[in-house]
Amino acid sequence: MSYCSYIETLVGDRKELNKNYHDKYYGFPIHDDNELFGRLILEINQAGLSWETILKKEQSFRKVYDNFNIKKIAEYTETDRQRLLADAGIIRNKLKINAAIENAKTILTLQQEYGSFEKWLEHYHLKTKEEWVKLFKKTFLFTGGEIVNEFLLSTGYLRGAHSEDCPVHKEILKQNPMWANQK
């Protein structure tokens, strides 16, 4: 079942939470490195949990991770790691917290080499899912196949976030014209 269809099975606050993400964020290109990195943090933290759990905690993640500021997170110390591990507003997993900090350092290096995290992603844009997974596993921590797939779908680097009959799909094609002629 696609995310588009799944939302129609939900009711109340659950439907509203997921529909807002589906209609305004999922699959849309992101052009800000901190927001791209924030999405990677959220996708990493979703591993083993529901996306709904992450959506409910998104504002807490933003707050405790300095609004996903790559430079600040790359400078986090052991004190910051302990602060994050103690914060019930986020997922308190040592491996995921460590991945966020180490991946921030990696992105700083990519920014120096490519000009931005976005330009690094664009440099590899038309890779297959399998090629992306290999690249991410070589480059970042805690990035398995599903994490990479969802990160790339959710940020518009892989086609297929929405079913083709979904109205949001058409809006994404307008914002990401390189997908218009590709199947």
Summary of the structure (lengths in Angstrom):
residues: 183
radius of gyration: 16.3
end to end distance: 19.5
largest distance: 49.4
contacts: 529
relative contact order: 0.15
helix: 68%
strand: 0%
